[in-house]
Amino acid sequence: MDLSQVVVWSREESVNLSHAIVVSNVPLDVSNETVGKVLDTVKVFGRTKIRGRRGYVTGRTLFVLVETSTDLDPDTVPPEIGVENEAGPWPVHVVASLLAPGAPSEGDAFQLKLMTLLQEEGKSMEEVKAIVMGSTPPKADISVGLVDAIGKLVDRCNHVSSDGPGYRKLRLFSGLRPVPPGEEEYEVWMEQAAQMISEWQCTEAAKRQRIVESLRGPAADIVRFLKVSNPSATASEYLSVLDTAYGTTESGPDLMAKFRHTY
């Protein structure tokens, strides 16, 4: 993921944007305990709670989503945080400040992507409206590439949402024993997952995301490790690596050793 997806991520985790920050460039091997220790050094955050970790597009570092107990003022939030000779410094981003002017206050992923695209191109929503409505001829500096990009974005978002009411979410699976309440046994979850990825009418990226959203604990760690070692892995490969781990009766340490050796 990248910064343009942080607002959507925060809303998915039900974090109030005025209480949300994202710490970036955190190494993969840094624990939540270490991140929490660094956060405790900044008084303006109040009490903090780590709400999630996601890999950066390079696969070498993490974004860490943090919920604070205080309303955040971008002017008082330090640009970087760290503990000298121990951790950091890591850049800090106030999530509310990542919203483009005029961006929607509700969780509309398409509009957020559109605003991000316009910012990158240095264009305004008014210029796009003029093109779409045909009220005025487009300015000479509005590239054909921008128009094509917006059209592809609309098509892609429409395609992703085309499953509509037919879209069923996967049940949760962690690989823990005994199976926690609300989760599925491996065989039941895998059968459901294999069927759904063949039925979902969406992009490969959306399929991968839906599988990741259903995973918890050790199962999520296994797929996270695969994503880091092979960022182009497909949804089917996610299922394959989980089958390697949970489709046998070997012990947990043996499974992780086999996985690391294989991938």
Secondary structure, DSSP 4 states (H G I P E B T S, - for coil): --GGGHHHHHHHTT--GGGEEEEEEEETT--HHHHHHHHTT-GGG-SEEEEEEEE-TTSSEEEEEEEESS---TTTS-SEEEETTTEEEEEEEEGGGGSPTT--SS--HHHHHHHHHHHHHT--HHHHHHHHHTSSPPPTTS-HHHHHHHHHHHHHHHHHGGGGGG--PPPBB---SSPPTTB--HHHHHHHHHHHHHH--S-HHHHHHHHHHTB-HHHHHHHHHHHHH-TT--HHHHHHHHHHHHSS---HHHHHHHHHHH-
